[in-house]
Amino acid sequence: YKLIYQFFAACRAARLFIKNGSNHVHVHFANVPCQVAMYASAISNIPFTVTSHANDIFEHGLLLKRKAERAKYFVTISDFNRRFLMEIGLLAAKIRIVRCGVDLKYEGAEKETSNKIRLCSLGRLVEKKGMLTLIDAVAILKEKGKAVSLSIAGDGPEREQIENRINEKNLSDCVEMIGALDNKDVGPWMAKHDIFVLACQKDRNGDMDGIPVVLMEAMMLGLSVISTRISGIPELVINGETGLLVEPKDPEALADAILKRDIQQSLIDNAAKHVLSEFGRDVNIDRLETLFNE
């Protein structure tokens, strides 16, 4: 039934492409959007490219070799993804890297000084975001007598489990759950904190983050960033250069990294420069346009 629906969606898309005089089709995500684009391309004889991210290849990667064969290029967001795709049989010549870019200006705004370690994290409350590991790290810091606070933004199926962990660890006085935020509110909320932490991990189904854009946003807003050695994250958060990295599911190591405040502060400017040069919106639009025009 899904294939029938996708076929009719592709017929409609192909008519629109031809009507509008399109000469190239580009879609994001290598699952259903790519399948519709692949069929529409076959019907209209208009070439297509696709950008693959994370879940669409790690957990729902259907017919990836066939899609890559039919696409002009199979674009992805990280070197890690490129290696993964080559390992499952995609030709290196078909794969290109174009980052998910951000369009923020780094101003290096000064923050109010505080003896308290002010942490924040943002993401859908699912297993792969590692929020339980972050809660455990805060518990370790509190046991050591450190003044620490954590604000978690986002919503999702693990919210109740996270709230229960906060209560189990007696952290209700220093950890708050603020729910989902509108995009316009993310910057002002982040700016109140010193360190952005995202303890990414692989979930039980094998899904994991690619390179979360929220890490780029935090870097551009002048926060120091701590994350984990997983997927393409080390290409953005270069340990000791643009941020700090620890192994996934290791709250002790995460707590130790949070305490390295002097090191973190020295990395903030490097982080913003790296985001601008490699993950900036304009540079990646140019990369994509080059592929379209080849």
ABEGO torsion letter per residue (X at the ends): XAAAAAAAAAAAAAAAAAAAGBABBBBBEABAAAAAAAAAAAAAGBBBBBBBBBAAAAAABBGAAAAAAABABBBBABAAAAAAAAAAGBBAAABBBBBBBBBBBBAGBBBBBBABBBBBBBEBBBAAAGAAAAAAAAAAAAAAGBBBBBBBBEBEAAAAAAAAAAAAAGAAAABBBAEBBBAAAAAAAAAABABBBBBBBBBAAGBBBBBBAAAAAAAAAGBBBBBBBBEAAAAABBBGAAEBBBBBGBAAAAAAAAABAAAAAAAAAAAAAAAAAAABAAAAAAAAAAAAAX
